[in-house]
Amino acid sequence: MPTILAKKKLAPDVYRLEVDAPLVAQRRKPGQFTVVRVNERSERIPLTIVESDPVAGTITLIFQVLGEGTRLLSTLRLGDEIRDVVGPLGHPTELAYFGTAVCVGGGIGVAPLYPIVKGLAGLANRVITIMGARTKDLLILQEEMQKVSAEVLITTDDGSFGQHGFVTDALREKLEAGLRPDIVVAIGPLPMMRAAAEVTRPYGIKTIVSLNPIMVDGTGMCGGCRVSVDNEMRFACVEGPEFDAHRVNFAELANRQRMYREQEACKIRDPI
């Protein structure tokens, strides 16, 4: 079974794991994710693959403790085994030369954004990264982003570091100042992605969002990741996770995301 080779706490309730998963590492591309099951009785947790090393056969996962499944995952130690690590799943990010790309990450969304920034920069795009969190202590991957971005703007909701405000405020200011990127990629909480779509819509800028936050089991079986795109029903885990932000029905998504809060908080009973 996959073994934890390294573990680091990046911020309160945010962890980075390096996992021995050679088959996943060999095939993984930016934008794809894996489904993790800690033990036989735990839930399936979709987690974006932040990095992979095909030679070493390892993948890097970053997650935030939000429900019982991620809490259980956070208790594992070096050398512990994970029951299942399935992947890579989902469609890879469309990586090409666009010109100027603005990548916007909010909160834990900075983790899945990082491989996309790295991939776009590797194709000679000029990447401007806007990343933020509620407070300074919750910022992650700042140094990593600075190494692969032409420019990094940091915001915090409380003003404890960087610009006081939201990542979408910084995006709006850039566009109002005359920046016209060829593509915008936004990953984070649904309200943040929805706001980013509305900021770019008047300018007609191609905007991509990753709908990782709405996935439940990550396999298409539960139906919890249904999303209306141009009034057609799609499944984020098997047909995404990335979609054209201007075609996504975010109001419907916001309602659906609230459906599973009670189940996510349920305790996992120990095996009998």
Beta strands, then each sheet from edge to edge (+ up, - down):
strand 1: 4-11
strand 2: 14-20
strand 3: 33-37
strand 4: 45-53
strand 5: 58-64
strand 6: 84-89
strand 7: 100-106
strand 8: 126-133
strand 9: 151-156
strand 10: 163-164
strand 11: 183-187
strand 12: 207-210
strand 13: 226-229
strand 14: 232-235
strand 15: 242-244
sheet 1: 1+ 2- 5+ 4- 3+ 6-
sheet 2: 10+ 9+ 8+ 7+ 11+ 12+ 15-
sheet 3: 13+ 14-
end
